[in-house]
Amino acid sequence: MIKLLFLLPLLMCALWYWYLQQHGWNIRQGWKGFSYIISFNLVIALSLWLIMLLTQHE
């Protein structure tokens, strides 16, 4: 499951791009939404990475 998490930002950005196109907006007008999507996914990735580091047993 973790291996497929890279698809989440791609899917979210594709949906946001589709939404922009449906409403007649261009990418420049929706740039803030893309930055929110990327930052949200970075927070999720860093959180999962930290949890993985904290729970490793050696």
Backbone as CSV, one residue per row, in Angstrom:
resi,resn,N_x,N_y,N_z,CA_x,CA_y,CA_z,C_x,C_y,C_z
1,MET,0.823,-1.197,0.000,0.000,0.000,0.000,0.868,1.263,0.000
2,ILE,1.893,1.267,0.841,2.778,2.426,0.925,3.458,2.677,-0.424
3,LYS,3.711,1.612,-1.159,4.392,1.760,-2.442,3.561,2.583,-3.429
4,LEU,2.263,2.606,-3.267,1.385,3.309,-4.203,1.028,4.726,-3.756
5,LEU,1.587,5.190,-2.643,1.241,6.526,-2.163,1.738,7.650,-3.068
6,PHE,2.699,7.373,-3.932,3.147,8.396,-4.862,2.041,8.758,-5.861
7,LEU,1.051,7.878,-5.995,-0.051,8.153,-6.912,-1.032,9.196,-6.355
8,LEU,-1.056,9.358,-5.040,-1.998,10.284,-4.421,-1.810,11.726,-4.907
9,PRO,-0.603,12.297,-4.872,-0.476,13.672,-5.381,-0.732,13.779,-6.884
10,LEU,-0.363,12.735,-7.623,-0.620,12.767,-9.062,-2.119,12.782,-9.355
11,LEU,-2.849,11.953,-8.640,-4.298,11.899,-8.812,-4.958,13.205,-8.372
12,MET,-4.522,13.737,-7.248,-5.108,14.982,-6.753,-4.822,16.148,-7.701
13,CYS,-3.606,16.216,-8.236,-3.266,17.283,-9.187,-4.049,17.121,-10.487
14,ALA,-4.238,15.886,-10.926,-5.018,15.649,-12.143,-6.468,16.072,-11.943
15,LEU,-7.028,15.761,-10.782,-8.404,16.180,-10.502,-8.516,17.701,-10.401
16,TRP,-7.524,18.334,-9.806,-7.541,19.796,-9.708,-7.428,20.418,-11.100
17,TYR,-6.576,19.865,-11.945,-6.435,20.362,-13.316,-7.754,20.202,-14.077
18,TRP,-8.405,19.065,-13.903,-9.706,18.834,-14.545,-10.729,19.863,-14.059
19,TYR,-10.744,20.125,-12.753,-11.658,21.115,-12.183,-11.408,22.504,-12.790
20,LEU,-10.132,22.869,-12.915,-9.795,24.168,-13.500,-10.283,24.256,-14.947
21,GLN,-10.082,23.191,-15.705,-10.496,23.190,-17.102,-12.014,23.276,-17.238
22,GLN,-12.742,22.624,-16.338,-14.204,22.642,-16.390,-14.767,24.024,-16.111
23,HIS,-14.050,24.821,-15.339,-14.530,26.151,-14.982,-13.883,27.256,-15.816
24,GLY,-13.116,26.879,-16.811,-12.533,27.850,-17.730,-11.363,28.626,-17.150
25,TRP,-10.691,28.076,-16.164,-9.541,28.744,-15.572,-8.265,28.121,-16.111
26,ASN,-7.174,28.861,-16.051,-5.902,28.295,-16.496,-5.072,27.880,-15.284
27,ILE,-3.925,27.290,-15.561,-3.075,26.770,-14.487,-2.564,27.902,-13.607
28,ARG,-2.289,29.043,-14.189,-1.791,30.176,-13.413,-2.811,30.614,-12.368
29,GLN,-4.079,30.568,-12.707,-5.120,30.950,-11.761,-5.298,29.895,-10.668
30,GLY,-4.957,28.654,-10.939,-5.116,27.579,-9.964,-3.824,27.167,-9.298
31,TRP,-2.792,27.976,-9.426,-1.485,27.616,-8.882,-1.517,27.428,-7.369
32,LYS,-2.299,28.228,-6.686,-2.385,28.116,-5.233,-2.929,26.741,-4.830
33,GLY,-3.882,26.229,-5.565,-4.423,24.904,-5.289,-3.377,23.818,-5.471
34,PHE,-2.555,23.935,-6.518,-1.486,22.959,-6.722,-0.483,23.006,-5.574
35,SER,-0.173,24.202,-5.106,0.776,24.310,-3.991,0.188,23.716,-2.716
36,TYR,-1.108,23.893,-2.481,-1.756,23.270,-1.327,-1.720,21.750,-1.431
37,ILE,-1.978,21.224,-2.615,-1.960,19.777,-2.818,-0.569,19.218,-2.564
38,ILE,0.448,19.869,-3.106,1.813,19.384,-2.942,2.257,19.481,-1.490
39,SER,1.942,20.584,-0.823,2.346,20.715,0.578,1.609,19.713,1.466
40,PHE,0.333,19.483,1.202,-0.431,18.497,1.963,0.190,17.110,1.828
41,ASN,0.557,16.740,0.613,1.145,15.430,0.385,2.556,15.327,0.959
42,LEU,3.294,16.428,0.992,4.607,16.411,1.632,4.481,16.188,3.133
43,VAL,3.484,16.802,3.750,3.260,16.598,5.181,2.910,15.141,5.460
44,ILE,2.075,14.563,4.637,1.729,13.142,4.809,2.973,12.268,4.643
45,ALA,3.776,12.531,3.618,4.976,11.726,3.367,5.971,11.855,4.513
46,LEU,6.183,13.071,5.002,7.124,13.252,6.112,6.614,12.600,7.392
47,SER,5.320,12.662,7.617,4.745,12.014,8.801,4.927,10.502,8.736
48,LEU,4.648,9.921,7.587,4.816,8.470,7.443,6.284,8.062,7.558
49,TRP,7.167,8.885,7.035,8.592,8.617,7.133,9.040,8.651,8.591
50,LEU,8.555,9.646,9.343,8.909,9.748,10.755,8.356,8.570,11.551
51,ILE,7.131,8.180,11.277,6.551,7.017,11.951,7.353,5.763,11.637
52,MET,7.785,5.630,10.392,8.585,4.464,10.010,9.913,4.450,10.770
53,LEU,10.549,5.616,10.907,11.807,5.674,11.644,11.610,5.348,13.116
54,LEU,10.526,5.820,13.694,10.290,5.618,15.114,9.904,4.172,15.458
55,THR,9.349,3.467,14.506,8.877,2.119,14.796,9.790,1.010,14.292
56,GLN,10.956,1.367,13.768,11.887,0.334,13.297,12.516,-0.370,14.486
57,HIS,12.591,-1.678,14.383,13.220,-2.495,15.424,14.495,-3.094,14.870
58,GLU,15.555,-2.916,15.608,16.822,-3.529,15.193,17.369,-4.436,16.249
